[in-house]
Amino acid sequence: MEKSLIRPSFVTQFSCIGSDCEDSCCYGWNIIIDKQSYKKTLAHKELKSLAQTALKKVKKSEQQWAQMVLDSKGACGFLDDKQLCQIHAKAGEDLLSHTCKTYPRMSHMKDGDRYESLSLSCPEAARTILLKPDAFQFERMTVNHHRTFKATPIWAKKAHDYTIQLLLKPEQPIEHGLTAVGILMKTTERVANGELESSAIDDMFQQLLSLSNNGQLKQHFEGFNKDTEIHKMHAFTSMQLWLNTNKAGRGRSRFEQINQAICAMGDGDNKISMGRINQAWRDVALPALAEHQTLFSRYLFYYCYHMNFPQVDALTPSQAFRVMLLDFFMLRCYLAVIAAQKQGLSEHDIILCFQVYHTNRQHKANYSQYAVELLDKGQFEDLASILTLLA
């Protein structure tokens, strides 16, 4: 069966920088080893002795046969004194486990086609996706496989394509694009529930383009009630507290930089307000991001592609949109507090915020469910309320 492999140029541009990485994936992670890699490593004459102490059998499955033993600093036992992998150096890439060989490369299947991507939990991947030129050129290659697949509903295909077009509409503020996507998801959800025909998504998309062109979308966004600072602060602190709970071993020192910057936003009574964070966003972060004007449009394009929005986990289209808004909101808060602390934002600071957030997000297995519950409790239950996170 002929199918396609879709590969964005950020995947081909990516190259591991090894020991120069700010947050090496060889530290702080429970690296799982498949059975075949485990046996080959133990059989290798130059690695056998080291493997006996650097690997521990767990035998949960063929794919989770063993795991790396980390030293007191959280480092993989196969690293040499230059922080380079001895398996790679002595036996080549072929002997690496599947995890080590592929990370941060990822992929998902849709209608039998394979879509390749990278995880933002890797600093160099984040830099490539968010900052490098021409990162979003796509190539499509024909491949053959006989795997079965479940067809994507027409409502999901339309919603996915129209979301990207709305977010990337030239000279439109990203907040207005997100407002349009939120409105589109309300219609999409009704189609998914069988209340409307799929053509309703096409009609709404055209209406939203017209609203954007005549300025009514801007008025729609600016008309939302902005007096929600208490609720927004509750959403931010609740999510940050949860991310701090049982956080990933990898990158803890980098995550603490975010926590310290948040604490530094406190007033004389050590109280942190959304007003202070918003002011830091307007006065420091936004001017510092002037030379990276495509940062959030790149991020949201990646988000839709990587997450296969709006078919995210088991969420409804409206729930998927609300989670997207929460992610967007948290990243803006991170950038704001770091900008306030540093009195500006370097490229290093930008990558820190995105990579740290997505590292912790990735390691929360029930992230989407918790995010929806948090938003419900915080009275961000409908479109009008969730859009106030953009204010």
Secondary structure as UniProt FT lines:
FT   STRAND          2..8
FT   HELIX           9..13
FT   HELIX           18..20
FT   TURN            22..23
FT   TURN            25..26
FT   STRAND          32..33
FT   HELIX           35..43
FT   TURN            45..47
FT   HELIX           48..54
FT   STRAND          55..57
FT   STRAND          66..68
FT   TURN            72..73
FT   STRAND          75..76
FT   TURN            77..78
FT   TURN            81..82
FT   HELIX           86..91
FT   HELIX           93..95
FT   HELIX           98..102
FT   TURN            103..104
FT   STRAND          105..110
FT   TURN            111..112
FT   STRAND          113..118
FT   TURN            120..121
FT   HELIX           123..131
FT   TURN            133..136
FT   STRAND          138..144
FT   HELIX           154..167
FT   TURN            170..171
FT   HELIX           174..192
FT   TURN            193..194
FT   HELIX           199..213
FT   TURN            214..215
FT   HELIX           216..222
FT   HELIX           229..244
FT   TURN            245..246
FT   TURN            250..251
FT   HELIX           252..263
FT   TURN            264..265
FT   TURN            268..269
FT   HELIX           274..280
FT   HELIX           281..285
FT   HELIX           286..288
FT   HELIX           289..292
FT   TURN            293..294
FT   HELIX           295..307
FT   TURN            308..310
FT   TURN            313..314
FT   HELIX           317..342
FT   HELIX           347..362
FT   TURN            365..366
FT   HELIX           367..377
FT   TURN            378..379
FT   HELIX           383..386
FT   HELIX           387..390
//
